[in-house]
Amino acid sequence: MPETSPSEGGESLESAEAAGAATDTLQFESARALQALCANDLGLLKVLEERLGVKTTTREGWLRLEGDPAALARGRRMFDQLNQARQSGTQIRKHEFMYALRTATEAESAGAPDLAALSSIKIHTSARKTPVVAKTAGQLEYLRNIASHDVVFGVGPAGTGKTFLAMSSALAALRKEEVGRIILTRPAVEAGEALGFLPGDLQEKIFPYLRPLYDALHHLLETEELQRYMDKRMVEIAPLAYMRGRTLDGAFIVLDEAQNTTTEQMFMFLTRMGQGSKCVVTGDRTQIDLPSNKRSGLVEAIQALKDVPGIGFSYFEESDVVRHELVQKIIRAYRTHRYGEQVAGGGEERGPRKSAG
């Protein structure tokens, strides 16, 4: 990692010292290496200046920081983290840059894993696809939970990667022959539209509810790989209602949008597990589309199973959102508007980060 080079830019150094500001010059292998650590967008240095309260100057392969000594130390820690992550094979994009900046500057990030730690678990879904790695502390804990429990609940806001990481883990388990098939399911709940009035036969009416699962699979697999899995029925996507009466042995089962299951459906689903199976249940308690007289099966399951050994719970927060940066702000604003100081999801108590069981 770069070392301080006080001899670089003597005039700027003297003027900074005269003004009472400290300086730290970070030397990199090349200008290209510095660009790579900034996600190939040196405009992100403006964000760094605002967050740290420093001034940056860069030319060729060096970056000078001017400001308060404590801020300079945070900036150095940030670039140490970015450099170590890049050396371990992590591609630095805007998300990674902002994560390193946040963990280096925000008190609430104290103890959070650095970028290199996030990539310590690599999920290989296809020989021709980039391995999936965690992007936040919550995602890393979730992946560890899935690896160590046969039943895991992933609960939290939209955009936190709950379903994507569960499906990635399922495909990795299938590749390693830890399971013989994958079953992906969702409840087909009428969210503002009556199924009977949608065009097409039953399969065409149901397909829109399952489309997000197909989209995720296309992202994780090459087209021919997915088609081969589907043809051999090694990957099955079906509405939750189709699970009744089945015993699912040797399978990795993912129930998505579980907040829209009824209590009866959730109990039915959880009792389908057979020998050699794993199950991941994902949902968001703030997006329940059930009629007001129906209680969510996800809410009941969390309460009923919280003390059962062998079942893991991962609770995501706004900081785990990995979509557009505005999504975090939108979720936070709605949460405040709807519940004030209460926890999202009707004021229910949020569970701990660590797993149960």
N, C-alpha and C positions, 0 to 999 in steps of 0.2 A: 504494500500500500504506500501511497505517497508520503514523502518526508518533507518537513518544513525546509524551505529554501530561502532564508532571509536575504540572500544576496540578490535574488531576483527583484527587479523593479525598485532600485534604491531610492529614487525620488519619491515614489508613492509611499514607500515604507517610512521615510523621514517625515513626510507631511502627515501621515496617519499618527505617528508617534507624537508629533508636535500637537496634534489635536486631542491627544489623550486616548486614542483608539489603538487597540492591539491588532496585529495582523498574523495571519497564518497562511502560508503558501503551500498548496498541495501539488506535488509533482507527479505526473502520470506518464505512462509509457509513451504515449503519443496523443495528438489531438483527437484521433479517432477513438482511442480508449476512453478519453474524457467524454466524448460525445455519446459513446455506448452507455456510460454510467448515467447519463442524463436522458436516456430513452431517445437518443438522437434528436433531441429538442432542447437546445440551450435556452429557449424561452422559459423552461421550467426553473432556471436559476432565479428568475424574478419572483417566483413563488417562494423559493428558499429565502430570498432576501426579506420578503414580507413576514414569513413565519419566524425567522431567526433574528430579524432586526439587524442584519449585517449588509455590507456592500460587497459585491463580487466583481472581480476583474479576471478575465481569462484571455489567454493568447497561446496558440500552439498547444503544448501539452501541460500547461499549469493553470491552476485556479487559485486566486488570492481572495481570502476572506478578511474583511476589516470590520471590527466592532468590539463588543464586550467580550472579554476572555471566556466567560461561560458559554456565550453563544458560539464562539469559535470552536470550543471543545465539542459542542453538540454537532456542529457542522462536520468536524473531523470524524466523529463517531458514525455519522450518517454515511459518509463516503467510504469509511472502512467497511461498513455493512454492505453497501452496494458492490464494492470491489470483491469481497469474499463471496457474495452470492454469484457474481458473474464468473468467478474462477471455478465455482462448483457446478457451472452449467446453466444457471438461471438467466433467461433473457430479460434484460431490464427494459420494462415498458413504463408507461406513465403510472400504472397502479403500483408497481414495485418501487418506483422513485418516491411516490407519495407515502407509501407504507414506511419506507426507511426514514423519511422526514418526520412522519408522525411519531414513530417509536423513539426517535432521537430527541424529540422536542416536547411531547405531551406527557404530563405527570401520570395520567391514567394508563399510559402505555408501559409504565415501569413493569419489568418482568415479562413483557410480551416477547415471544420468540423473534429472533432476527430473520432476515430473508433466507439465509443459509439453512436455518433450522426448519423453516417452512417447507423447503424442498427436500427435507430428509426422508420423506415418504413419497416415492414416485409410483404412480398408478399407471401401469402399462396396459392399455386397452387394445392396441394394435401395433404391429411391427412398423407400420408406416405412418403412425400418428405420434405427435409429441406427447411424452408422458404427462399425465395430469398431476399437478402438485397443489398443495394448499396455498391460498392467497392471504389468509388471515389466521389469527390465533384460534378463533372459533372453528374454522375449517380443519385445522390440524388436529384439534382435540376430537372433532367428529370422525376423522379418518382413523385415529387411534381407537376410538370407541367401536367403530365398525369392525376393526381387526380383532378386537378382544371380546366381543359380545355376539351372541347368536341373535339377539333381538335388540334393535336400537331405535329410539325415537329421536328424530331431528326436527326441532320445533323453532320457528322464528320467522322473521319478515321475508317478503319476496326478495329475490335477487341475492340470497346468501349462499347459493350453490348446494342446497340441501339435496335436491333430486339429482342434479348433475353428478355430484360426488358419490352418491349412492349407486347410480348406474355405472359410473366408472369403476367402482369397487366390485360391482357384480361382474362386469366384463373381464376384469383382471382375474377374478376367481374362476371364471369359465375358462380363460386361457390357460390357467395353471391346473385345470382339471380338479379343482377343489369342489366344484359343483358340476352337475351335468346339464343344467338348464337355468335360464333366467326367466322369471315371470314378472312383468311390469303391469300394474293395475291402478286404476283410478275409479272413484265413484262418478257416475254420469249424473251430475246434479244440474237441474234447470236453473242456471244463473241468469234470470231475467228473460228467458225464452222458453216457450213450451215445446218440448220435443215433438209432440204430435203435429205441430204446425211447421216444423222444418221439412224441407224437401227431401225426397229420396226414401230408400228402404231403411230398415232398422240399422244395418251396418253403416250406411251413409249418415244417418242421424247421429250415431254414436262417435263416428270417426273424429269430429272436431274436438271432442273431449280428450281423445288420446293423441292428438297431433303433437303436443309438446314432447311427448315421450319419443315419438318417431324423430322429431327434430334433433333431440339430444343424441340419439343413436347415430344419426347421420354425421353429427359433429365428431363422435368418438370412433367411428369405424369407416373404412372405405366402403363404397357402395356395394362392391361384390362380396365383401366380408359380411355385411349386414344381410344381403340377400341369401347367402349360404346359410347363415344362422337361422334365418326365418324359414327357409325351405326345409331344413332339418328339424324345425321346431325346437331348436336350442334356445331361441329367444321368442317369447310369446308376450303379446300385448293384448290385454282384454279388460273389459269393464269389471268392476268389483263384483257385480251380481253374478258373473260367470264363475266365481270361485266357490259358490255354495256347493257342498257335497263332495268336494275334492279333498284328497290328501296329497300334500306337496312334499315329496321326498327328494333329497339331493338337489334342492333348488335354492337359488338366491332370489328372494321375493322382495320387490319394492312396491310399497303402497304410497302413492303420491296424492296430494291434496286431501290428506286424511281428515282435515277439519270438517269436510263435507260428508263424512260417514255418520250414520246414525249409531247409537250405542249398540243396537242389535247387529249391524253390519260389522262394526269393529270387533265385537266378540267372535262373530263368525269367522272373520278373516284371521285373527290371531290363533284360532284353534285349527287352522288348516295346516300348520307346520308339521312336517313329517321328519323322519330321521335324516340327519346330514344336511339340514336346511338352515339358512340364515334369512333374517327378515329385517328390513329397514322401513320404518314408517315416517313419512315426512308431512309436515303441515304448518299452517300459519293460523293461529287462533284469532287473528284480527280479520280474516277473510272468510268467515263462515257464511255459506249461502243457503243453509237449511231453513225451512220454515221456522217461525219463532216458537212454535210449540214442540220442536224437535231439538233434543240436546245433542251436541257434538260428541261422537264416539271418541275423538281424539282427546277432548277435555276430560271425559270420564276415564279413559285409559291411563292418562298421566296421573290422575289422582289415585286410581285403583292399584296401579302397578309400581308406584314410586319406590316401594320398599322390597320389591321382589328381586332376590339375588339373580345375577346373570342377565338382567335387562339394563341397558345403558340409555342415558338421556343426555342429549346435547342441546343446549339452548343458545340460539344465535341472537345477536344484537344488531342494532343499526350499523355499528362499526364493521360488521362482517359482510355488508352489502358490497358486491363486486361488480355491479352494473355501473351505469353512469353515475358520477359523483353526486348529481342532484337527487338521485333516488334516496340516498341516506337522509338528505335534508327534507325530502317530501315525507318520508316515513316518520321522521321525528316531529315534523310540524303537525301531521295528522294525529299522531299519538298525543301530543300536547292538547290539541284542539278537542279531541274526543274524551280524553280521560284525565286531563290535568296532570297531577302527580302520580296517578295510578299506573300500574304496569299495563302495557298493551295486552289486549285480549280480555276485555271486560273486567279489568282490575284483578285478575288472577295472579297469584304469586309466581314470579319467574323462578325457575329452578337454577341450581348452581351450575357453574361451568363444568365441573368434574362429573364423571359418569357415576351412575348409581349401580350398585351391584358389583 
